[in-house]
Amino acid sequence: MAMTHDEIFARVSAVLQDSFEIEAQRIRPEARLYEDLDIDSIDAVDLLVKLKPMLDKPLKPEQFKSVRTIQDVVQALALLIDSDSAATA
């Protein structure tokens, strides 16, 4: 189930709006999770839990320890989704 970066961004954006009450205009690819969106480490774990259904395999927090921006999250998810697609192809 390959997804485009735009589709992944839309899903991440929806989670940030619905679960963290972040205004849509603040959610940009370059937005920094901690500095711009006030996402602390506990919130980041919660975000990963909410994004896990996008994947067909377990999500490891260490796969996301270097993410700083929304674009970083999108790219990390895209890599995991692509590896899922390649494994099932």
N, C-alpha and C positions, 0 to 999 in steps of 0.2 A: 504494500500500500504506500507507494511513493507520494510524497506531498511536496509542493513547491515551497520555496522560502516564503512567498506571500501568504500561502495557506497556514504555514507554521506561525508566522508573525501574527496573523489574524487570531489564531487559537490562543497564543500567548497573551495577546492584547485583551481578548475576551476574559481570560482568567484574571488578569491584573485588574480589569474594571469590575468584574463581578465579585471576586473574592477579596480584593484589597482596596476597593473603592477608589481607584486611581482614575483621574479624568482622562478621557481618550486623547485629548490634545497633548498631554504630557508623555504619552507612550509613543516614542520614536525609536528607530533602530539604535541611534547613538545615545539614548538615555541611559545613564549609569544607574544600576539597581539601587545601590546604597545612597550615593550622593544626590541623585536627582529624584528618585522615587521612594526613598525612605524604606527600602526593603532590607531588613536586617537578616542575620543568619537564620533565625527561627523562621522568618517569613520566606526566606529562600528555600528552606526545606519544605515548607508547606506548598510553595509554588511547584517544586519538583513533584510532590505527591499528586497535585492536581493535573500536572502535565503527563504523568506516567501512562494514562490510558492511550496516549498517542503511540505508544511503543508496544511491541509484541514480546518484549523480554524485560527482565528486571533492570531497574535503573539504579546505577551506582552513584552515590553523591560525589565520589572523587572524579567522575567524568565531568563534573560541573564546577570544580573548585577554582578554576581559572577564569570563569565567566565574570565579566564586569558590566557589560551592557546588554540591552535586550537583543541586539544583533548577535552577541556571543551566545546567548541562550538559543536563538534560532539556529545558528550554525551548528552548535553541539547537538541539538535535536535532529537536525537534518542529517548529520553524520550517522547518528544512531538509527534513524529511520531508513536511510540508504543501506546501512549494513544489514538491517532486518530484511529489506527487499532483496538484497543480493543473496542472503542466506536461504531465502525461501524460493528463489528463482530456479 
